[in-house]
Amino acid sequence: MDRNNLLQILKTLTEMMRCPHCGEAYSLDEVQYISQVDGYCLLQVSCRKCKVPIWVNFFVEKENQKDKRESLADFKMNNLEPITVDEVIDFHETVLGFSGDFKKAFKSK
C-alpha cells in the first residue's frame, strides 16, 4: 500500500470514528501506525480529550490477494450442524464463570 492510499484511509477513518468513551472526534495527529502484515494494518488511536487508546485493525486488499479470497469462497458453512440450545446454555454458563483463564474455562467437562 502506498503512502497516498494509507493517508486517504486514515482520513476516512478519522472522519467516521469517534471515541467510544467520550464521543470526541479523532484527528490525524492522534493516529499512530503500528504495523502492516499481509494486507492487515494495525493502528492505535488515542483520544486527545480523555486519553483512551483504541486499536484499529483493517484489511487492505492487494490485487494478488483476490485469488486467495475467491479460493476461500469454496468453503461452505452450510455443511455445519446448527448450534443447539444446550450448546448455547453451556457456553453462557462458561462465560458467566470466566475468570480470565482460557485453558481452565474451555477444558473438557
Secondary structure by P-SEA (a helix, b strand, c coil): ccaaaaaaaaaaaaaccccccccccccccccccccccccbbbbbbbbccccbbbbbbbbbbcccaaaaaaaaccccccccccccaaaaaaaaaaaaacccccccccccc
